[in-house]
Every structure is written in C-alpha cells, then in structure tokens.
Amino acid sequence: RPLVAHFCGNDPEVMLRACKLVEAKVDAVDINLGCPQRVAYSGNFGSYLLDKEKHALVFRIVRHLSESLTVPVFCKIRLLPTLS
C-alpha cells in the first residue's frame, strides 16, 4: 500500500459510479488526464480533456469525485507547453 485506482472518462456521473465500485478497497483515485493514445482522442478522455474548452468539464469531474468519495482524488497530467 498505498493502492490507487486509475480511471479515465469524460462523464462525471459514470466515473463516480466506477470509482464507487473500488472506493472501499483503495487508498486514492487517480483521474488519467495524460493518455495521448488515439483511443483517448476518439473517446474524448485522457490528455484530450486538457484543451482549454474542456477545462470546465475537467473541473466538474474532479469536483464531483472529490465531493462524493471518501478517498483522495488526484489527476495524472502531462506537462503542458504553457500554464494557460
């Protein structure tokens, strides 16, 4: 331990339901915002949620999970060229 479950997605409620399945068995939940694979692009998750127009969705996901789970929530993210 620690044991962290790693999730990706783009729907706050679907992600919460998935996280709830493992919440009692893990020490934290990690949201994958770093996957650059083509499947992430076509599925609209991973690093493709880091585009500025999708920031509100990322905020909703993080807020929904952190307010609804009893374990910490954090995000895996790739370094971006700028902070904006």
Backbone bond lengths (Angstrom), bond angles and torsions (degrees), N, CA, C in turn:
res aa  C-N    CA-C-N  psi(-1)  N-CA   C-N-CA  omega(-1)  CA-C   N-CA-C  phi
1 R - - - 1.451 - - 1.512 108.15 -
2 P 1.242 122.21 146.85 1.464 126.58 18.68 1.536 112.80 -80.25
3 L 1.315 114.45 152.09 1.457 122.69 176.84 1.524 107.56 -117.11
4 V 1.324 115.38 123.19 1.463 121.57 -177.10 1.523 108.98 -121.13
5 A 1.329 116.92 131.72 1.462 122.04 175.31 1.523 108.53 -91.65
6 H 1.303 115.91 136.28 1.465 123.22 -174.43 1.533 108.05 -110.29
7 F 1.329 117.39 122.87 1.467 121.87 -177.42 1.518 110.76 -127.04
8 C 1.323 115.37 152.96 1.457 121.03 170.87 1.526 107.27 -134.79
9 G 1.314 115.19 156.18 1.456 120.39 178.98 1.505 110.43 163.35
10 N 1.340 115.17 -177.68 1.455 119.52 -178.83 1.525 112.90 -138.98
11 D 1.323 116.42 11.78 1.461 121.14 179.10 1.526 108.22 -123.40
12 P 1.336 117.71 113.05 1.465 120.12 -175.95 1.530 113.84 -54.91
13 E 1.309 118.27 -40.45 1.464 120.79 -177.13 1.524 111.99 -72.69
14 V 1.306 117.55 -40.91 1.472 121.23 177.25 1.525 109.41 -63.78
15 M 1.325 116.42 -43.04 1.460 119.72 178.94 1.526 111.25 -63.82
16 L 1.325 117.28 -39.29 1.465 120.03 177.99 1.526 110.55 -62.75
17 R 1.309 117.43 -44.73 1.474 119.68 179.42 1.529 110.74 -60.06
18 A 1.323 117.30 -40.39 1.468 120.74 177.89 1.526 110.84 -65.01
19 C 1.323 116.42 -44.34 1.465 120.71 -179.72 1.525 111.55 -63.91
20 K 1.315 117.00 -36.63 1.467 120.84 -179.95 1.526 111.52 -62.51
21 L 1.332 117.19 -27.49 1.466 120.73 179.21 1.524 112.46 -64.86
22 V 1.337 117.53 -26.86 1.469 120.67 -176.69 1.519 113.31 -117.85
23 E 1.316 117.58 -3.54 1.470 121.75 -172.69 1.527 113.23 -50.08
24 A 1.309 118.57 -42.62 1.467 121.57 -176.39 1.527 112.46 -76.26
25 K 1.327 117.36 -8.96 1.459 120.93 -175.41 1.530 113.81 -108.89
26 V 1.351 116.88 -5.14 1.467 120.18 -175.32 1.521 110.78 -123.37
27 D 1.331 114.54 165.81 1.462 120.85 178.36 1.528 112.59 -96.00
28 A 1.330 116.57 -16.50 1.463 121.17 179.80 1.524 109.17 -166.85
29 V 1.325 114.72 166.85 1.464 122.67 175.76 1.522 107.63 -121.91
30 D 1.324 115.46 135.58 1.458 121.99 179.16 1.521 108.90 -115.91
31 I 1.329 116.68 127.97 1.456 122.06 175.85 1.524 107.61 -93.85
32 N 1.315 116.36 125.22 1.458 121.31 -178.42 1.523 109.82 -82.09
33 L 1.318 116.12 106.66 1.467 122.16 173.11 1.524 109.21 -114.47
34 G 1.310 116.44 25.89 1.454 119.84 -175.36 1.514 114.98 -121.40
35 C 1.316 119.12 -10.37 1.462 120.88 -174.47 1.526 111.32 -70.19
36 P 1.351 117.53 118.88 1.455 120.80 179.80 1.535 112.85 -98.00
37 Q 1.321 117.83 6.82 1.462 121.34 -175.47 1.525 112.19 -65.13
38 R 1.298 116.39 155.28 1.474 122.05 179.83 1.520 111.41 -58.39
39 V 1.326 117.47 -37.97 1.465 120.50 179.19 1.533 110.90 -61.42
40 A 1.323 117.26 -32.94 1.465 120.69 177.39 1.527 110.17 -68.33
41 Y 1.317 116.70 -37.17 1.467 120.40 177.27 1.526 110.58 -64.85
42 S 1.325 116.42 -49.15 1.467 119.07 -177.79 1.524 111.64 -69.44
43 G 1.340 117.18 -27.05 1.464 120.90 178.19 1.519 113.86 -92.07
44 N 1.331 116.51 -4.17 1.471 122.40 179.67 1.531 111.96 58.56
45 F 1.338 115.24 54.61 1.464 120.48 175.08 1.520 108.65 -144.12
46 G 1.314 116.15 -173.21 1.464 120.41 179.59 1.517 112.28 65.54
47 S 1.313 116.09 -140.96 1.464 120.36 -176.27 1.526 112.50 -65.89
48 Y 1.312 117.40 -15.49 1.464 120.55 -179.53 1.530 112.26 -75.15
49 L 1.321 117.45 -8.26 1.465 120.47 173.21 1.528 111.56 -86.02
50 L 1.316 117.34 -1.74 1.458 119.99 -177.52 1.521 113.66 -87.68
51 D 1.332 116.79 -4.56 1.462 118.84 174.99 1.523 108.93 -62.16
52 K 1.308 116.46 142.97 1.463 121.65 -173.87 1.528 113.06 -52.60
53 E 1.317 117.32 -39.79 1.468 120.00 -178.72 1.528 113.25 -68.61
54 K 1.317 117.49 -11.02 1.467 121.05 179.26 1.525 112.67 -105.43
55 H 1.325 118.11 3.12 1.469 121.24 -179.55 1.521 111.99 -57.97
56 A 1.321 118.64 -39.73 1.471 121.18 -179.71 1.521 110.72 -61.44
57 L 1.331 117.09 -38.83 1.463 120.54 178.11 1.525 110.45 -65.29
58 V 1.319 117.00 -43.71 1.470 120.54 178.04 1.523 109.92 -60.38
59 F 1.318 117.47 -44.27 1.466 120.95 178.09 1.520 110.64 -59.98
60 R 1.338 117.43 -42.31 1.480 120.33 179.08 1.524 111.04 -62.95
61 I 1.313 116.73 -43.45 1.467 120.59 -179.92 1.534 110.06 -61.74
62 V 1.325 116.55 -51.73 1.470 120.89 -177.57 1.528 110.08 -61.62
63 R 1.303 117.39 -45.43 1.466 121.19 -179.27 1.532 110.69 -62.83
64 H 1.324 116.63 -46.03 1.468 120.36 -177.77 1.532 111.00 -62.45
65 L 1.321 116.57 -44.79 1.463 119.14 -179.84 1.524 111.27 -68.43
66 S 1.319 117.06 -45.41 1.464 118.79 -176.44 1.525 112.06 -67.15
67 E 1.316 118.29 -30.42 1.466 121.00 178.25 1.529 112.30 -81.42
68 S 1.327 117.88 -18.93 1.462 121.17 -172.78 1.518 114.47 -107.45
69 L 1.317 117.67 -13.80 1.466 120.98 -178.09 1.527 109.98 -106.27
70 T 1.316 115.61 156.54 1.464 120.71 178.29 1.535 111.94 -95.02
71 V 1.333 116.53 -4.89 1.467 121.27 178.12 1.526 108.96 -107.45
72 P 1.337 117.65 156.89 1.469 120.16 177.98 1.531 111.73 -62.41
73 V 1.320 114.78 151.07 1.462 122.48 177.10 1.516 107.31 -121.06
74 F 1.316 116.26 131.13 1.449 119.28 174.07 1.512 109.90 -139.06
75 C 1.323 116.55 170.08 1.459 121.83 -174.11 1.512 111.50 -122.21
76 K 1.316 115.58 133.27 1.465 121.17 169.28 1.518 106.00 -86.65
77 I 1.304 115.97 127.78 1.456 120.16 -175.89 1.521 109.39 -140.29
78 R 1.299 117.12 147.09 1.465 121.63 175.79 1.517 108.60 -87.14
79 L 1.302 115.71 153.07 1.449 119.43 174.50 1.519 109.49 -63.68
80 L 1.321 115.10 135.74 1.453 120.96 179.49 1.517 109.45 -102.88
81 P 1.335 117.54 156.71 1.461 119.53 -179.11 1.524 113.32 -63.15
82 T 1.340 116.42 -30.70 1.467 121.12 178.20 1.523 109.19 -138.58
83 L 1.307 116.66 167.86 1.473 120.75 178.54 1.508 112.23 -85.00
84 S 1.299 119.92 -11.50 1.467 121.47 -177.89 1.512 112.56 -87.45
